[in-house]
Amino acid sequence: MKRTYRLMRAPLLASAFLAATIALTASAADVKSGLKIAFLPKQINNPYEVIADDGGLAAIKEMKGEGKVVGPSDAGASSQVSYINTLITQRQNAIVIAANDANAVVPYLKKAMSQGIKVVTFDSDTAPDGRQIFVNQAESEAIGRGQIQLLSKLVGGEGEFAILSATPNATNQNTWIKFMQDELKKPEYSKLKLVKIAYGNDDDQKSFVETQGLLQAYPNLKGIIAPTTVGIAAAARYIQSSPAKGKVVVTGLGTPNQMRAFVKNGTVKAFQLWDPGQLGYLAAYAAANLASGTITGKEGDTFDAGKLGKRTVGKSGEVILGPPTTFDSSNIDNFNF
């Protein structure tokens, strides 16, 4: 019986292995090769966007596609429009865009979709009718509420604080701020007071000057939340050489590499982010699967995202990368992006 079992089992194992191999091969083959996919960031020279776009280009290379990155040098609401029109003319298979404005680019993205070009937003969404899929870095509510929770911990649960955002029309920033304000309504934050929402327009120098202005206008300020990688670095750079160092907490969203020196010198105790390279990587796979016809963007669609594994499309065409990480002196040297 024992020997018979082995003789019967071997073909079953071989069959299972063969089936798994065929399934993996089929999954890889689902994405067409030679797809033309263009990334359109908010700003072509934004360090965060560069990391995200590089992640996308790496994914496109894996899929044997043709990737490119084009975009404006400023984060104006309509700055991306001319690039969308050019990409339509070039007959790209897909456009992956981090929108500067929720509505300004929608008519042009709708034109792209009407001509068979697939549209994926990532990092910063448009109105839903402007794309087929939105690849979100994490649940927006978790990001917003998490920022208040971290700040409260860092300032001891009380005091005045300000928010240093990107542009007034940035959809991701505004969504996070909405949840920050809602979180503040909870009784445990009754001693925290939001005194100002300032805008650095995702410009390093303007964010630096806005930080200076906040400290001058609010001498009792205990903290600044900058949910933008440009803003948090500029705020930290100002505070590290000012009398506010050690007195005013700087936190928000930044990359480990840009914030490492500020953590090491004690200017910043903790901040949060996800891996922007993985965000771009996931967005590229979503775009390629749309362009290949393996998914349409409806809720429940599943697709293979390379090293990130199987992903599912949620409500309103949203795909989520995962929860953010909190970086501090205990773990920052474990990350390199």
Kinemage of the C-alpha trace (Angstrom):
@kinemage 1
@onewidth
@group {chain A} dominant
@subgroup {mainchain}
@vectorlist {calphas} color= white
{ca met a 1} P 0.000 0.000 0.000
{ca lys a 2} L 2.789 2.378 0.852
{ca arg a 3} L 4.586 1.880 -2.464
{ca thr a 4} L 1.310 2.123 -4.356
{ca tyr a 5} L 0.597 5.425 -2.631
{ca arg a 6} L 3.897 6.820 -3.824
{ca leu a 7} L 3.313 5.672 -7.361
{ca met a 8} L -0.086 7.307 -7.393
{ca arg a 9} L 1.090 10.443 -5.582
{ca ala a 10} L 3.975 11.268 -7.906
{ca pro a 11} L 1.786 11.976 -10.947
{ca leu a 12} L -0.491 14.098 -8.767
{ca leu a 13} L 2.435 16.208 -7.549
{ca ala a 14} L 3.791 16.527 -11.067
{ca ser a 15} L 0.363 17.507 -12.312
{ca ala a 16} L -0.032 20.127 -9.573
{ca phe a 17} L 3.418 21.538 -10.296
{ca leu a 18} L 2.677 21.680 -14.019
{ca ala a 19} L -0.640 23.403 -13.389
{ca ala a 20} L 1.013 25.998 -11.143
{ca thr a 21} L 3.729 26.612 -13.738
{ca ile a 22} L 1.159 27.029 -16.499
{ca ala a 23} L -0.860 29.422 -14.320
{ca leu a 24} L 2.195 31.588 -13.583
{ca thr a 25} L 3.182 31.599 -17.246
{ca ala a 26} L -0.349 32.515 -18.272
{ca ser a 27} L -0.412 35.303 -15.718
{ca ala a 28} L 2.857 36.726 -17.024
{ca ala a 29} L 1.635 36.344 -20.588
{ca asp a 30} L -1.583 38.219 -19.850
{ca val a 31} L 0.252 41.552 -20.163
{ca lys a 32} L 1.114 42.417 -23.748
{ca ser a 33} L 4.721 43.217 -24.591
{ca gly a 34} L 5.652 46.441 -26.344
{ca leu a 35} L 3.049 48.590 -24.585
{ca lys a 36} L 3.745 52.328 -24.617
{ca ile a 37} L 3.103 53.731 -21.135
{ca ala a 38} L 3.783 57.353 -20.176
{ca phe a 39} L 4.117 58.722 -16.654
{ca leu a 40} L 2.960 62.299 -16.097
{ca pro a 41} L 4.039 63.547 -12.628
{ca lys a 42} L 2.910 66.722 -10.883
{ca gln a 43} L 6.376 68.162 -11.405
{ca ile a 44} L 9.153 66.604 -13.428
{ca asn a 45} L 11.834 67.622 -10.896
{ca asn a 46} L 10.014 66.752 -7.651
{ca pro a 47} L 12.281 64.249 -5.772
{ca tyr a 48} L 9.321 62.173 -4.582
{ca glu a 49} L 7.880 62.038 -8.091
{ca val a 50} L 11.252 60.991 -9.523
{ca ile a 51} L 11.377 57.967 -7.190
{ca ala a 52} L 7.774 57.047 -8.042
{ca asp a 53} L 8.323 57.415 -11.781
{ca asp a 54} L 11.530 55.365 -11.654
{ca gly a 55} L 9.558 52.584 -9.978
{ca gly a 56} L 7.059 52.735 -12.807
{ca leu a 57} L 9.762 52.630 -15.480
{ca ala a 58} L 11.316 49.583 -13.795
{ca ala a 59} L 7.970 47.778 -13.958
{ca ile a 60} L 7.489 48.686 -17.609
{ca lys a 61} L 10.948 47.297 -18.383
{ca glu a 62} L 9.989 44.041 -16.634
{ca met a 63} L 6.948 43.824 -18.867
{ca lys a 64} L 9.021 44.521 -22.001
{ca gly a 65} L 7.188 47.762 -22.657
{ca glu a 66} L 8.243 51.269 -23.667
{ca gly a 67} L 8.172 53.734 -20.777
{ca lys a 68} L 8.675 57.474 -20.662
{ca val a 69} L 8.253 60.335 -18.183
{ca val a 70} L 7.083 63.785 -19.260
{ca gly a 71} L 5.694 66.670 -17.262
{ca pro a 72} L 5.765 70.313 -16.194
{ca ser a 73} L 8.304 72.030 -13.961
{ca asp a 74} L 5.526 73.698 -11.942
{ca ala a 75} L 2.521 72.256 -10.126
{ca gly a 76} L -0.124 74.549 -11.615
{ca ala a 77} L -3.668 73.253 -12.028
{ca ser a 78} L -3.539 73.229 -15.838
{ca ser a 79} L 0.200 72.640 -16.330
{ca gln a 80} L -0.317 68.999 -17.315
{ca val a 81} L -2.880 69.659 -20.057
{ca ser a 82} L -0.465 70.188 -22.949
{ca tyr a 83} L 1.394 67.001 -22.050
{ca ile a 84} L -1.827 64.974 -22.088
{ca asn a 85} L -2.643 66.311 -25.551
{ca thr a 86} L 0.821 65.373 -26.805
{ca leu a 87} L 0.550 61.865 -25.372
{ca ile a 88} L -2.797 61.436 -27.119
{ca thr a 89} L -1.176 62.442 -30.414
{ca gln a 90} L 1.631 59.954 -29.772
{ca arg a 91} L -0.946 57.181 -29.301
{ca gln a 92} L 0.332 55.952 -25.977
{ca asn a 93} L -1.367 52.787 -24.750
{ca ala a 94} L -1.702 54.209 -21.254
{ca ile a 95} L -1.153 57.415 -19.293
{ca val a 96} L -0.259 57.249 -15.596
{ca ile a 97} L -0.791 60.653 -13.998
{ca ala a 98} L -0.381 62.221 -10.558
{ca ala a 99} L -2.946 64.978 -10.984
{ca asn a 100} L -2.235 68.536 -9.910
{ca asp a 101} L -5.949 69.287 -9.890
{ca ala a 102} L -8.985 67.043 -9.499
{ca asn a 103} L -10.918 68.633 -12.352
{ca ala a 104} L -8.696 70.694 -14.673
{ca val a 105} L -7.259 67.682 -16.508
{ca val a 106} L -10.439 65.595 -16.655
{ca pro a 107} L -11.754 66.752 -20.079
{ca tyr a 108} L -8.401 65.929 -21.668
{ca leu a 109} L -8.102 62.559 -19.950
{ca lys a 110} L -11.637 61.745 -21.088
{ca lys a 111} L -10.544 62.566 -24.624
{ca ala a 112} L -7.630 60.153 -24.204
{ca met a 113} L -9.926 57.387 -22.974
{ca ser a 114} L -12.355 57.992 -25.834
{ca gln a 115} L -9.487 57.184 -28.193
{ca gly a 116} L -8.673 53.914 -26.443
{ca ile a 117} L -5.870 55.165 -24.202
{ca lys a 118} L -6.114 53.780 -20.672
{ca val a 119} L -5.744 56.239 -17.793
{ca val a 120} L -4.455 55.466 -14.322
{ca thr a 121} L -4.065 58.085 -11.622
{ca phe a 122} L -1.657 57.539 -8.759
{ca asp a 123} L -0.641 59.474 -5.657
{ca ser a 124} L -3.139 62.271 -6.458
{ca asp a 125} L -6.492 61.430 -8.021
{ca thr a 126} L -8.820 63.190 -10.429
{ca ala a 127} L -12.599 63.120 -10.369
{ca pro a 128} L -13.586 59.464 -10.990
{ca asp a 129} L -14.685 60.065 -14.572
{ca gly a 130} L -11.166 61.185 -15.459
{ca arg a 131} L -9.567 57.732 -15.123
{ca gln a 132} L -10.227 54.014 -14.948
{ca ile a 133} L -8.099 53.185 -11.898
{ca phe a 134} L -6.670 55.207 -9.011
{ca val a 135} L -3.605 53.652 -7.345
{ca asn a 136} L -3.617 55.064 -3.834
{ca gln a 137} L -0.547 54.883 -1.617
{ca ala a 138} L -2.655 53.962 1.413
{ca glu a 139} L -6.182 54.556 2.605
{ca ser a 140} L -6.569 58.332 2.645
{ca glu a 141} L -8.403 58.246 5.953
{ca ala a 142} L -5.611 56.263 7.596
{ca ile a 143} L -3.000 58.721 6.319
{ca gly a 144} L -4.862 61.800 7.542
{ca arg a 145} L -5.821 60.455 10.943
{ca gly a 146} L -2.374 58.928 11.373
{ca gln a 147} L -0.733 62.321 10.955
{ca ile a 148} L -2.719 63.766 13.866
{ca gln a 149} L -2.093 60.699 15.992
{ca leu a 150} L 1.662 60.948 15.424
{ca leu a 151} L 1.781 64.706 16.045
{ca ser a 152} L -0.198 64.354 19.274
{ca lys a 153} L 2.256 61.751 20.500
{ca leu a 154} L 5.243 63.944 19.636
{ca val a 155} L 3.920 67.131 21.311
{ca gly a 156} L 2.438 65.464 24.368
{ca gly a 157} L -1.176 65.877 23.296
{ca glu a 158} L -1.453 69.655 23.520
{ca gly a 159} L -0.460 72.911 21.875
{ca glu a 160} L -0.834 74.928 18.677
{ca phe a 161} L 0.192 73.449 15.351
{ca ala a 162} L 0.056 74.304 11.667
{ca ile a 163} L -0.212 72.332 8.448
{ca leu a 164} L 2.227 73.116 5.634
{ca ser a 165} L 0.583 71.659 2.547
{ca ala a 166} L 1.512 71.588 -1.145
{ca thr a 167} L -0.882 73.471 -3.444
{ca pro a 168} L -4.395 74.588 -2.449
{ca asn a 169} L -5.887 72.400 -5.197
{ca ala a 170} L -3.883 69.191 -4.570
{ca thr a 171} L -6.510 66.473 -4.223
{ca asn a 172} L -4.456 64.111 -2.072
{ca gln a 173} L -3.363 66.856 0.334
{ca asn a 174} L -6.886 68.201 0.707
{ca thr a 175} L -8.319 64.736 1.351
{ca trp a 176} L -5.736 64.032 4.047
{ca ile a 177} L -6.316 67.434 5.650
{ca lys a 178} L -10.056 66.773 5.740
{ca phe a 179} L -9.436 63.614 7.763
{ca met a 180} L -6.934 65.434 9.984
{ca gln a 181} L -9.581 67.996 10.821
{ca asp a 182} L -12.115 65.273 11.509
{ca glu a 183} L -9.679 63.423 13.767
{ca leu a 184} L -9.149 66.626 15.750
{ca lys a 185} L -12.826 66.559 16.757
{ca lys a 186} L -12.186 63.578 19.021
{ca pro a 187} L -12.071 64.369 22.768
{ca glu a 188} L -8.492 63.151 23.162
{ca tyr a 189} L -7.288 65.984 20.927
{ca ser a 190} L -9.183 68.773 22.704
{ca lys a 191} L -5.897 70.410 23.730
{ca leu a 192} L -4.510 70.448 20.189
{ca lys a 193} L -5.305 73.546 18.129
{ca leu a 194} L -4.854 73.895 14.379
{ca val a 195} L -3.983 77.568 13.867
{ca lys a 196} L -3.131 77.712 10.164
{ca ile a 197} L -3.063 75.778 6.890
{ca ala a 198} L -0.222 77.215 4.810
{ca tyr a 199} L 0.725 76.351 1.232
{ca gly a 200} L 4.276 75.982 -0.039
{ca asn a 201} L 3.101 74.988 -3.541
{ca asp a 202} L 5.507 72.011 -3.466
{ca asp a 203} L 8.292 74.530 -3.975
{ca asp a 204} L 11.314 74.234 -1.696
{ca gln a 205} L 12.002 77.935 -1.245
{ca lys a 206} L 8.365 78.932 -0.792
{ca ser a 207} L 7.889 76.143 1.760
{ca phe a 208} L 11.014 77.361 3.580
{ca val a 209} L 9.644 80.933 3.702
{ca glu a 210} L 6.198 79.719 4.789
{ca thr a 211} L 7.818 77.887 7.705
{ca gln a 212} L 9.549 81.082 8.762
{ca gly a 213} L 6.251 82.946 8.530
{ca leu a 214} L 4.450 80.383 10.678
{ca leu a 215} L 7.015 80.678 13.467
{ca gln a 216} L 6.813 84.460 13.387
{ca ala a 217} L 3.009 84.583 13.330
{ca tyr a 218} L 2.530 81.947 16.027
{ca pro a 219} L 5.219 82.239 18.718
{ca asn a 220} L 3.577 79.440 20.764
{ca leu a 221} L 3.621 76.969 17.884
{ca lys a 222} L 4.417 73.429 19.035
{ca gly a 223} L 4.347 71.553 15.750
{ca ile a 224} L 4.131 71.556 11.956
{ca ile a 225} L 2.620 68.762 9.880
{ca ala a 226} L 3.853 68.839 6.276
{ca pro a 227} L 2.086 66.070 4.311
{ca thr a 228} L 4.363 66.714 1.337
{ca thr a 229} L 7.931 65.550 0.829
{ca val a 230} L 9.032 68.973 -0.400
{ca gly a 231} L 7.376 70.773 2.505
{ca ile a 232} L 8.663 68.560 5.321
{ca ala a 233} L 12.268 68.812 4.129
{ca ala a 234} L 12.060 72.604 3.742
{ca ala a 235} L 10.453 73.010 7.183
{ca ala a 236} L 13.105 70.818 8.802
{ca arg a 237} L 15.900 72.709 7.069
{ca tyr a 238} L 14.626 76.012 8.422
{ca ile a 239} L 14.034 74.774 11.953
{ca gln a 240} L 17.373 72.964 12.314
{ca ser a 241} L 19.222 76.301 12.227
{ca ser a 242} L 16.676 78.332 14.208
{ca pro a 243} L 15.944 78.782 17.923
{ca ala a 244} L 12.852 76.620 17.325
{ca lys a 245} L 14.954 73.459 17.080
{ca gly a 246} L 13.955 71.136 19.888
{ca lys a 247} L 10.893 73.255 20.628
{ca val a 248} L 8.816 72.906 17.451
{ca val a 249} L 8.061 69.399 16.189
{ca val a 250} L 8.266 68.801 12.445
{ca thr a 251} L 6.483 65.746 11.079
{ca gly a 252} L 4.521 64.731 8.010
{ca leu a 253} L 5.353 62.720 4.906
{ca gly a 254} L 8.930 62.404 3.656
{ca thr a 255} L 11.392 59.905 2.244
{ca pro a 256} L 13.991 58.329 4.550
{ca asn a 257} L 16.914 59.492 2.424
{ca gln a 258} L 15.867 63.150 2.406
{ca met a 259} L 14.998 63.160 6.121
{ca arg a 260} L 17.845 61.024 7.514
{ca ala a 261} L 20.123 63.955 8.395
{ca phe a 262} L 17.290 65.775 10.189
{ca val a 263} L 16.512 62.677 12.247
{ca lys a 264} L 20.181 62.177 13.066
{ca asn a 265} L 20.632 65.774 14.281
{ca gly a 266} L 17.436 65.735 16.343
{ca thr a 267} L 15.398 68.206 14.288
{ca val a 268} L 12.812 65.549 13.385
{ca lys a 269} L 11.763 62.782 15.764
{ca ala a 270} L 9.408 60.827 13.503
{ca phe a 271} L 7.595 61.044 10.167
{ca gln a 272} L 5.710 58.728 7.822
{ca leu a 273} L 5.579 57.555 4.221
{ca trp a 274} L 5.184 54.553 1.948
{ca asp a 275} L 7.714 53.514 -0.694
{ca pro a 276} L 6.999 55.829 -3.667
{ca gly a 277} L 8.956 53.511 -5.962
{ca gln a 278} L 6.524 50.710 -5.177
{ca leu a 279} L 3.624 53.107 -5.789
{ca gly a 280} L 4.865 53.842 -9.305
{ca tyr a 281} L 5.595 50.157 -9.863
{ca leu a 282} L 2.032 49.185 -8.925
{ca ala a 283} L 0.564 51.960 -11.087
{ca ala a 284} L 2.528 50.727 -14.109
{ca tyr a 285} L 1.216 47.172 -13.667
{ca ala a 286} L -2.340 48.472 -13.310
{ca ala a 287} L -1.947 50.482 -16.517
{ca ala a 288} L -0.430 47.550 -18.426
{ca asn a 289} L -3.230 45.224 -17.364
{ca leu a 290} L -5.835 47.773 -18.434
{ca ala a 291} L -4.102 48.214 -21.785
{ca ser a 292} L -3.867 44.439 -22.209
{ca gly a 293} L -7.576 43.951 -21.522
{ca thr a 294} L -7.078 41.647 -18.528
{ca ile a 295} L -9.028 44.107 -16.344
{ca thr a 296} L -11.445 46.974 -16.945
{ca gly a 297} L -11.121 48.785 -13.626
{ca lys a 298} L -14.372 47.546 -12.139
{ca glu a 299} L -14.607 46.585 -8.474
{ca gly a 300} L -13.420 43.023 -7.893
{ca asp a 301} L -11.026 42.875 -10.851
{ca thr a 302} L -7.746 41.190 -9.932
{ca phe a 303} L -4.380 41.478 -11.646
{ca asp a 304} L -0.790 40.389 -11.201
{ca ala a 305} L 1.551 43.200 -10.080
{ca gly a 306} L 4.924 41.535 -10.403
{ca lys a 307} L 6.904 41.467 -7.146
{ca leu a 308} L 3.922 43.057 -5.327
{ca gly a 309} L 1.755 40.028 -6.062
{ca lys a 310} L -1.937 39.809 -6.837
{ca arg a 311} L -3.952 43.010 -6.412
{ca thr a 312} L -7.689 43.682 -6.340
{ca val a 313} L -9.565 46.715 -7.595
{ca gly a 314} L -11.794 48.184 -4.870
{ca lys a 315} L -14.644 50.662 -4.837
{ca ser a 316} L -14.508 53.516 -7.350
{ca gly a 317} L -11.626 51.833 -9.158
{ca glu a 318} L -9.203 52.232 -6.259
{ca val a 319} L -6.160 50.005 -5.751
{ca ile a 320} L -4.262 50.460 -2.480
{ca leu a 321} L -0.528 49.936 -2.076
{ca gly a 322} L -0.551 49.432 1.707
{ca pro a 323} L -0.241 51.183 5.079
{ca pro a 324} L 2.427 53.869 5.618
{ca thr a 325} L 5.542 53.271 7.704
{ca thr a 326} L 6.614 55.467 10.633
{ca phe a 327} L 10.314 56.315 10.431
{ca asp a 328} L 12.434 57.375 13.405
{ca ser a 329} L 16.000 56.963 14.690
{ca ser a 330} L 15.411 53.296 15.472
{ca asn a 331} L 14.635 52.187 11.916
{ca ile a 332} L 15.523 54.895 9.390
{ca asp a 333} L 18.839 53.284 8.467
{ca asn a 334} L 16.963 50.171 7.373
{ca phe a 335} L 15.519 52.034 4.367
{ca asn a 336} L 17.136 53.439 1.244
{ca phe a 337} L 14.791 55.473 -0.960
